[in-house]
Amino acid sequence: MTLPKNSTSNLDSRTVQSALEALSRETKQSRLARVFPFLGPAFIASVAYVDPGNFATNIQGGAQFGYLLLWVIISSNLIAMLIQTLSAKLGLATGQNLAEHCRNQFPRPVSLAMWVIMEAVAIATDLAEFMGAALGFQLLFGIPLLAGALLTALATFAILGMERFGFRPLEAVISAMVAVIALCYVAEIFIASPDWGQIAAHVVRPRFAGSESVLLATGIIGATVMPHAIFLHSSLMQGRIVVKDRKKLRTLFRYEIMDVVIAMGIASFVNMSMLIMAAATFYATGKTSVATIEEAYRTLEPLLGSAAKFIFGVSLLFSGLSSSSVGTSAGQVIMQGFIQRHIPLWIRRLVTMAPSLFVIAMGYDPTRTLVISQVVLSFGLPFAIIPLVLFTRRSDLMGDLVNKPATTAFAAVAAGLIVALNIYLLYATFFPG
């Protein structure tokens, strides 16, 4: 989502100026005001962590096992914070995004193969997000899925159109949508009245309850760390705020860590809230078989009232719309980085939404489609996370922002764990016996 140099808006210019003043300590603003110009990129990337695929896995986890898997969400989001921080750091330190580094550092056949895989991931991402938004339109307004998908396409064009005004307006729109999703789940938790003692216990007590809970935990982790978000975040840092001074660069990176922590913290809250709502509503009333988004929506009204059902539908709709827009931008970054080709976003939007419209027109089950899309995303994850760790440990690329040995060790362990769990998820999906 890199912008043309002549597309900088007045809002962008003020943001950059405020950031440079904060880095130079030439401002008398409060600490919160100093942080504000640096917030935004991680909020865009965080949308991938609250997309409709997360709805499916978190609702199923809460309905079947109550609060048991809360610790899994906490753990996976901590790993996601580390991965997204490395991605942001790569873009800051090198001025190039992850896809560009893959093109430059790997043999041509390898980078082309990675591009093909990442394009498949982009299509799968779009499928999940398109389906989620279309489902939101259907549940809220009774609109058929295909018509809802077309409305999603129009809304995505409108959201991405903000990009012509610079990076800041688009960041503001996406951040506002994330805020709506978070507020919806604040309301859901308030209505559901969960058991806070049980929540506290399961947040800090890792445990499982049989092989099914292990498989579901793997699905939750697989739906959390998204490959397209890793590629996108490194691109969002390119040229946003440029500093050459080594001390200022380190300070800039510390501010970006705050951006990641705040944005991913909100995403973690939303994911926890999904599971808590399902546990307090479905598991607590014996409705442990609720496994689809449609079932959850229909079951909420008799249990909690029409307000809860409406709030759930709004959160799903905003999740699908925002993540679909971000997914399209990520696909553009991947294409530009790997093969140095740029096409207008509206063409990119048409190309990636075609498979989604086909699947919806054929009448395939929405929740099942979401699950399949997550499998494709799981397959693509190693091709994002492993190169990221390899590049950020190299001092010749990263300079002063090179990983410390402990950071590389933690990142390598996290990468190995995520890749292993996703391989297990793929195996369990195709060989359920």
C-alpha positions as CSV (number, residue, x, y, z in Angstrom):
1,M,0.0,0.0,0.0
2,T,2.8,2.4,-0.9
3,L,1.6,5.8,-2.1
4,P,2.8,7.8,-5.1
5,K,5.0,10.6,-4.0
6,N,2.6,13.3,-5.1
7,S,-0.4,11.9,-3.2
8,T,0.7,13.2,0.2
9,S,-2.2,15.1,1.8
10,N,-2.1,18.0,4.3
11,L,-3.1,15.6,7.0
12,D,-0.1,13.3,6.0
13,S,2.2,16.3,6.1
14,R,1.0,17.4,9.6
15,T,1.4,13.8,10.8
16,V,4.9,13.5,9.5
17,Q,5.8,17.0,10.9
18,S,4.4,16.0,14.4
19,A,6.3,12.8,14.3
20,L,9.6,14.4,13.4
21,E,9.1,17.0,16.2
22,A,8.5,14.1,18.7
23,L,11.6,12.3,17.5
24,S,13.6,15.5,17.9
25,R,12.0,16.2,21.3
26,E,11.0,19.6,19.9
27,T,7.4,19.4,21.2
28,K,5.8,20.3,24.5
29,Q,2.9,17.9,23.9
30,S,1.9,15.2,26.3
31,R,3.3,11.7,25.9
32,L,0.0,10.5,24.5
33,A,0.0,13.3,21.9
34,R,3.5,12.5,20.9
35,V,2.6,8.8,20.3
36,F,-0.4,9.6,18.2
37,P,1.4,10.4,14.9
38,F,3.0,7.0,14.9
39,L,-0.2,5.1,15.4
40,G,-1.9,3.6,12.3
41,P,0.2,1.0,10.4
42,A,-0.3,-1.7,13.0
43,F,-4.0,-1.0,13.2
44,I,-4.3,-1.7,9.5
45,A,-2.3,-4.9,9.9
46,S,-4.4,-5.9,12.9
47,V,-7.5,-6.1,10.9
48,A,-6.2,-9.5,9.6
49,Y,-6.4,-10.7,13.2
50,V,-10.1,-10.0,13.6
51,D,-11.3,-11.2,10.2
52,P,-14.3,-13.5,9.7
53,G,-12.1,-16.6,10.0
54,N,-11.5,-15.7,13.6
55,F,-15.2,-15.5,14.2
56,A,-15.6,-19.1,13.2
57,T,-12.8,-20.6,15.2
58,N,-13.4,-18.5,18.4
59,I,-17.1,-19.1,18.5
60,Q,-16.6,-22.8,18.0
61,G,-14.0,-22.9,20.7
62,G,-16.1,-21.1,23.3
63,A,-19.3,-23.1,22.5
64,Q,-17.5,-26.5,22.8
65,F,-15.0,-25.9,25.6
66,G,-16.2,-22.8,27.5
67,Y,-13.3,-20.6,28.7
68,L,-10.8,-23.4,28.4
69,L,-8.9,-22.1,25.4
70,L,-8.5,-18.4,26.4
71,W,-4.8,-19.0,27.1
72,V,-4.4,-20.1,23.5
73,I,-5.7,-16.7,22.2
74,I,-3.4,-14.8,24.6
75,S,-0.4,-16.9,23.6
76,S,-1.1,-16.6,19.8
77,N,-1.6,-12.9,20.0
78,L,1.7,-12.4,21.9
79,I,3.4,-14.3,19.1
80,A,1.6,-12.1,16.6
81,M,2.9,-9.0,18.3
82,L,6.4,-10.3,18.0
83,I,6.0,-11.2,14.3
84,Q,4.3,-7.9,13.4
85,T,7.0,-6.0,15.2
86,L,9.7,-7.7,13.2
87,S,7.8,-6.9,10.0
88,A,7.5,-3.2,10.9
89,K,11.2,-3.2,11.8
90,L,12.2,-4.7,8.4
91,G,10.4,-1.9,6.6
92,L,11.8,0.8,8.8
93,A,15.4,-0.4,8.8
94,T,15.8,-1.2,5.1
95,G,13.2,0.9,3.3
96,Q,12.0,-2.2,1.5
97,N,9.2,-4.6,2.2
98,L,9.3,-8.3,2.8
99,A,8.3,-9.2,-0.8
100,E,11.0,-7.0,-2.2
101,H,13.6,-8.7,0.0
102,C,12.4,-12.1,-1.1
103,R,12.8,-11.0,-4.7
104,N,16.3,-9.6,-4.1
105,Q,17.7,-12.3,-1.8
106,F,16.3,-15.6,-3.2
107,P,16.9,-17.1,-6.7
108,R,14.4,-16.1,-9.3
109,P,12.6,-19.4,-9.5
110,V,12.2,-19.5,-5.7
111,S,10.8,-15.9,-5.6
112,L,8.4,-16.6,-8.5
113,A,7.2,-19.8,-6.7
114,M,6.7,-17.7,-3.5
115,W,4.8,-15.1,-5.5
116,V,2.4,-17.7,-6.9
117,I,1.8,-19.2,-3.4
118,M,1.2,-15.7,-1.9
119,E,-1.3,-14.9,-4.7
120,A,-3.2,-18.0,-3.7
121,V,-3.1,-16.8,-0.1
122,A,-4.4,-13.4,-1.2
123,I,-7.3,-15.0,-3.0
124,A,-8.1,-17.3,0.0
125,T,-7.9,-14.2,2.2
126,D,-10.3,-12.3,0.0
127,L,-12.6,-15.3,-0.1
128,A,-12.9,-15.5,3.7
129,E,-13.3,-11.7,4.1
130,F,-15.8,-11.4,1.2
131,M,-17.8,-14.3,2.6
132,G,-17.8,-12.8,6.1
133,A,-19.0,-9.3,4.9
134,A,-21.7,-10.9,2.6
135,L,-22.9,-13.0,5.5
136,G,-23.1,-9.9,7.7
137,F,-25.3,-8.2,5.1
138,Q,-27.5,-11.3,4.9
139,L,-27.9,-11.7,8.7
140,L,-28.5,-8.0,9.3
141,F,-30.7,-7.1,6.4
142,G,-31.8,-10.3,4.8
143,I,-29.8,-9.6,1.6
144,P,-28.9,-12.7,-0.5
145,L,-25.3,-13.7,-0.2
146,L,-24.5,-12.8,-3.8
147,A,-26.0,-9.3,-3.6
148,G,-24.2,-8.9,-0.3
149,A,-20.9,-9.8,-2.0
150,L,-21.5,-7.1,-4.7
151,L,-22.2,-4.6,-1.9
152,T,-19.0,-5.6,-0.3
153,A,-17.1,-5.0,-3.5
154,L,-18.6,-1.5,-3.8
155,A,-17.8,-0.7,-0.1
156,T,-14.3,-1.9,-0.6
157,F,-13.8,0.3,-3.6
158,A,-15.0,3.3,-1.5
159,I,-12.7,2.4,1.4
160,L,-9.7,2.0,-0.8
161,G,-10.5,5.2,-2.6
162,M,-9.4,7.0,0.6
163,E,-5.9,6.1,-0.4
164,R,-5.8,8.9,-3.0
165,F,-5.9,11.4,-0.1
166,G,-2.8,9.9,1.6
167,F,-1.9,7.3,4.2
168,R,-3.5,9.0,7.2
169,P,-7.2,9.1,6.0
170,L,-7.1,5.4,5.2
171,E,-5.5,4.6,8.5
172,A,-8.2,6.6,10.2
173,V,-11.0,4.8,8.4
174,I,-9.6,1.3,9.1
175,S,-8.9,2.2,12.7
176,A,-12.4,3.5,13.2
177,M,-13.8,0.2,11.9
178,V,-11.6,-1.8,14.3
179,A,-12.9,0.5,17.1
180,V,-16.5,-0.4,16.1
181,I,-15.7,-4.1,16.2
182,A,-14.1,-3.7,19.6
183,L,-17.0,-1.7,21.0
184,C,-19.5,-4.3,19.7
185,Y,-17.7,-6.9,21.8
186,V,-17.6,-4.7,24.8
187,A,-21.4,-4.5,24.5
188,E,-21.6,-8.3,23.9
189,I,-19.6,-9.1,27.1
190,F,-21.7,-6.7,29.1
191,I,-24.9,-8.4,27.9
192,A,-23.6,-11.9,28.3
193,S,-22.5,-11.5,31.9
194,P,-19.6,-14.0,31.9
195,D,-18.0,-15.8,34.8
196,W,-15.0,-13.5,35.5
197,G,-13.4,-16.0,38.0
198,Q,-13.3,-18.7,35.3
199,I,-11.9,-16.2,32.8
200,A,-9.1,-15.3,35.1
201,A,-8.3,-18.9,35.8
202,H,-8.2,-20.0,32.2
203,V,-6.1,-17.0,31.0
204,V,-3.2,-18.2,33.1
205,R,-3.7,-21.9,33.2
206,P,-2.7,-23.8,30.0
207,R,-4.6,-27.0,29.6
208,F,-6.6,-29.1,27.1
209,A,-9.6,-31.4,27.3
210,G,-8.9,-34.1,24.7
211,S,-7.7,-34.2,21.1
212,E,-10.6,-32.1,19.8
213,S,-9.6,-29.2,22.0
214,V,-6.0,-29.5,20.7
215,L,-7.2,-29.4,17.1
216,L,-9.4,-26.4,17.8
217,A,-6.6,-24.6,19.6
218,T,-4.5,-25.3,16.5
219,G,-7.2,-23.7,14.4
220,I,-7.3,-20.7,16.6
221,I,-3.6,-20.2,16.2
222,G,-3.8,-20.8,12.5
223,A,-6.5,-18.2,12.1
224,T,-4.5,-15.6,14.1
225,V,-1.1,-15.1,12.4
226,M,-1.8,-14.2,8.8
227,P,0.8,-14.2,6.0
228,H,-0.6,-11.3,4.1
229,A,-0.5,-9.1,7.2
230,I,3.2,-9.8,7.6
231,F,3.9,-8.7,4.0
232,L,1.7,-5.7,4.3
233,H,3.1,-4.3,7.6
234,S,6.6,-4.1,6.3
235,S,5.3,-2.1,3.3
236,L,3.3,0.3,5.5
237,M,6.5,1.4,7.1
238,Q,8.2,2.3,3.8
239,G,8.5,6.0,3.4
240,R,5.9,6.8,6.1
241,I,8.3,8.6,8.4
242,V,11.9,8.7,7.1
243,V,14.8,9.5,9.4
244,K,18.5,8.9,8.8
245,D,19.9,9.6,12.2
246,R,20.6,6.4,14.0
247,K,19.3,7.6,17.4
248,K,16.1,8.9,15.9
249,L,15.6,5.6,14.0
250,R,15.8,3.6,17.2
251,T,13.4,6.0,18.9
252,L,11.1,5.7,15.9
253,F,11.2,1.9,16.2
254,R,10.2,2.2,19.9
255,Y,7.2,4.3,18.9
256,E,6.2,1.6,16.3
257,I,6.4,-1.0,19.0
258,M,3.8,1.0,20.9
259,D,1.7,1.0,17.8
260,V,1.9,-2.8,17.5
261,V,1.2,-3.4,21.2
262,I,-1.9,-1.1,21.2
263,A,-3.3,-2.4,17.9
264,M,-2.6,-6.1,18.6
265,G,-3.8,-5.6,22.2
266,I,-7.2,-4.5,20.8
267,A,-7.2,-7.4,18.4
268,S,-6.5,-9.8,21.3
269,F,-9.3,-8.3,23.3
270,V,-11.7,-8.8,20.3
271,N,-10.7,-12.5,19.9
272,M,-11.0,-13.1,23.6
273,S,-14.4,-11.5,23.7
274,M,-15.6,-13.7,20.8
275,L,-14.7,-16.8,22.8
276,I,-16.0,-15.4,26.1
277,M,-19.3,-14.5,24.5
278,A,-19.7,-18.0,23.0
279,A,-18.7,-19.6,26.4
280,A,-21.1,-17.5,28.5
281,T,-23.9,-17.8,26.0
282,F,-23.7,-21.2,24.4
283,Y,-21.5,-23.4,26.5
284,A,-23.2,-22.2,29.7
285,T,-26.6,-23.1,28.4
286,G,-25.6,-26.5,27.0
287,K,-25.6,-25.4,23.4
288,T,-22.2,-26.8,22.7
289,S,-23.0,-27.9,19.1
290,V,-23.1,-24.3,17.8
291,A,-20.3,-24.3,15.3
292,T,-21.2,-21.8,12.6
293,I,-21.6,-18.1,12.4
294,E,-25.2,-18.4,11.2
295,E,-26.1,-20.6,14.2
296,A,-24.5,-18.2,16.6
297,Y,-26.4,-15.3,15.2
298,R,-29.8,-17.1,15.3
299,T,-29.2,-18.5,18.8
300,L,-28.2,-15.2,20.4
301,E,-31.7,-13.6,20.2
302,P,-33.6,-16.2,22.3
303,L,-30.7,-16.3,24.8
304,L,-29.7,-12.6,25.1
305,G,-32.2,-10.6,23.1
306,S,-32.4,-8.9,19.7
307,A,-29.8,-6.3,20.7
308,A,-27.1,-8.9,21.1
309,K,-27.9,-10.4,17.8
310,F,-27.8,-7.1,16.0
311,I,-24.4,-6.1,17.7
312,F,-22.9,-9.5,16.6
313,G,-24.1,-8.9,13.0
314,V,-22.6,-5.4,12.9
315,S,-19.2,-6.6,14.2
316,L,-19.2,-9.3,11.5
317,L,-20.1,-6.9,8.8
318,F,-17.4,-4.3,9.8
319,S,-14.9,-7.2,10.1
320,G,-15.5,-8.4,6.6
321,L,-15.5,-4.9,5.0
322,S,-12.3,-3.7,6.7
323,S,-10.4,-6.9,6.2
324,S,-11.4,-7.2,2.6
325,S,-10.0,-3.7,1.9
326,V,-6.8,-4.5,3.7
327,G,-6.5,-7.9,1.9
328,T,-6.7,-6.2,-1.5
329,S,-3.9,-3.8,-0.5
330,A,-1.8,-6.7,0.7
331,G,-2.2,-8.4,-2.6
332,Q,-1.0,-5.3,-4.4
333,V,2.1,-5.1,-2.1
334,I,2.8,-8.8,-2.9
335,M,2.6,-8.3,-6.6
336,Q,4.7,-5.2,-6.7
337,G,7.3,-6.7,-4.4
338,F,7.8,-10.1,-6.1
339,I,7.4,-9.2,-9.8
340,Q,7.6,-5.4,-9.8
341,R,4.3,-5.0,-11.5
342,H,1.7,-2.4,-10.5
343,I,-1.9,-2.6,-11.5
344,P,-4.7,-0.2,-10.5
345,L,-6.4,-1.3,-7.2
346,W,-9.8,-1.5,-8.9
347,I,-8.4,-4.1,-11.3
348,R,-6.8,-5.9,-8.5
349,R,-10.1,-5.8,-6.6
350,L,-12.0,-7.3,-9.6
351,V,-9.4,-10.1,-10.1
352,T,-9.3,-11.2,-6.5
353,M,-13.1,-11.0,-5.9
354,A,-14.0,-13.1,-9.0
355,P,-13.3,-16.4,-7.2
356,S,-15.2,-15.2,-4.1
357,L,-18.3,-14.3,-6.3
358,F,-18.1,-17.6,-8.0
359,V,-18.0,-19.5,-4.7
360,I,-20.9,-17.5,-3.3
361,A,-22.9,-17.8,-6.5
362,M,-22.5,-21.6,-6.4
363,G,-24.1,-21.6,-2.9
364,Y,-21.3,-23.2,-0.9
365,D,-21.7,-23.3,2.9
366,P,-20.3,-20.0,4.3
367,T,-18.7,-21.4,7.4
368,R,-17.2,-24.3,5.6
369,T,-15.8,-22.0,3.0
370,L,-14.2,-19.9,5.8
371,V,-12.5,-23.0,7.2
372,I,-11.1,-24.0,3.8
373,S,-9.7,-20.5,3.3
374,Q,-7.9,-20.8,6.6
375,V,-6.3,-24.0,5.4
376,V,-4.9,-22.2,2.4
377,L,-3.6,-19.4,4.6
378,S,-2.0,-22.0,6.9
379,F,-0.1,-23.4,3.9
380,G,1.2,-20.0,2.9
381,L,2.4,-19.0,6.4
382,P,5.9,-20.6,6.4
383,F,6.7,-18.6,3.2
384,A,6.2,-15.4,5.1
385,I,7.4,-16.0,8.6
386,I,10.6,-17.9,7.9
387,P,12.1,-15.3,5.5
388,L,11.1,-12.6,8.0
389,V,13.1,-14.2,10.7
390,L,16.0,-14.8,8.4
391,F,16.2,-11.2,7.1
392,T,15.7,-9.4,10.5
393,R,18.7,-11.4,12.0
394,R,21.1,-10.0,9.3
395,S,23.1,-7.0,10.3
396,D,24.0,-6.2,6.7
397,L,20.3,-5.6,6.0
398,M,19.1,-4.3,9.4
399,G,22.0,-2.1,10.6
400,D,21.3,-0.8,14.2
401,L,17.9,-2.5,14.2
402,V,19.2,-6.0,13.7
403,N,17.6,-8.6,16.0
404,K,19.3,-9.3,19.3
405,P,20.2,-13.0,19.6
406,A,17.4,-13.5,22.2
407,T,14.9,-11.9,19.8
408,T,15.9,-14.2,17.0
409,A,15.7,-17.2,19.3
410,F,12.2,-16.3,20.4
411,A,11.1,-15.6,16.8
412,A,12.6,-18.8,15.6
413,V,10.8,-20.8,18.3
414,A,7.6,-19.0,17.6
415,A,8.0,-19.6,13.8
416,G,8.7,-23.2,14.3
417,L,5.7,-23.6,16.6
418,I,3.3,-21.9,14.3
419,V,4.6,-23.8,11.2
420,A,4.4,-27.1,13.1
421,L,0.8,-26.4,14.3
422,N,-0.3,-25.4,10.9
423,I,1.2,-28.6,9.4
424,Y,-0.8,-30.5,12.0
425,L,-3.9,-28.5,11.1
426,L,-3.5,-29.3,7.5
427,Y,-3.0,-33.0,8.3
428,A,-6.0,-33.2,10.6
429,T,-8.1,-31.4,8.0
430,F,-7.3,-33.8,5.1
431,F,-6.9,-36.9,7.2
432,P,-9.5,-36.5,10.0
433,G,-9.3,-40.1,11.1
